[in-house]
């Protein structure tokens, strides 16, 4: 790619797409939640900057390398064909080096300026996402469970950055985010099942055209999520207010899951996806406020 021939706006837009900026922002938010809940005192702005900036570097590098690895399959799908790599606007070799540098910088940054345990969490996230989840996507529908492990580690990294240890509280944060990903990503996979099929990705809705297994998993994981979401209150990380809100949010998400399970239409899948996008930030916000207040 010749950067001089590419308009600045297009170049910036392509870089944001390449690093998966929106997903990286969610990773940073999850890390922030874990840090706030673990610190138990006033937040040092310099410390939290180091944690979040290093996490963003690592998440961005992972996004770049994921797109490098999937560039040919992305070119087969309508929603990803115009990404910078399959569209040919950025050279694959450049993207590969960019991703490796970002991941390396982020993990080293965590190790030097945060702590070794948090650097390990960052390395595990990168390794599971790129070496397990990404290669498994065209091979088995169980890839979602593997990817959910990597996706649930950011709050754990925030907790270890604040406390320096793994604990039951960190596992509770991990469990909530792990379980949340099933209704969220299965609803997305249902909406784009034809696209995933064209790309050769073995997502559950691709292999389950009637949606029976997909609906079953959505409801099952939402039910378990409702129970797991109460753990922060039981472990003393949050209080009665959080407990009540967690039940209300969980029941709302369960209603959306049951409705999708009953009708299994794109409209209900989209409503479920939107419900998950409301559920998680709201749960995290109430958890942090209840902890601080």
Buried (B, 14 or more C-beta within 10 A) or exposed (E): BEEEEBEEEEBEBBBBBBBBBEBBEBBBBBBBBBBBBBBEEEEEEEBBEBBBBBBBBBBBBBBBBBBBBBBEBBBBBEEBBEBBBBBEBBEBEBBBEBBBEBBBBBBBBBBEBBBEBBBBBBBBBBBBBBEBBBEBBBEBBEBBBBBBBBBBBBBBBBBBBBBEEBBEBBBBBBBBBBBBBBBBBBBBBBBBBEBBBBBBBBBBBBEBEEBEBBBEBBBBBBBBBBEBBBBBBEEEBBBEBBBEBBBEBBEBBBBBBBBBBEBBEEEBBBBBBEBBEEBBEBBBEBBBBBBEE
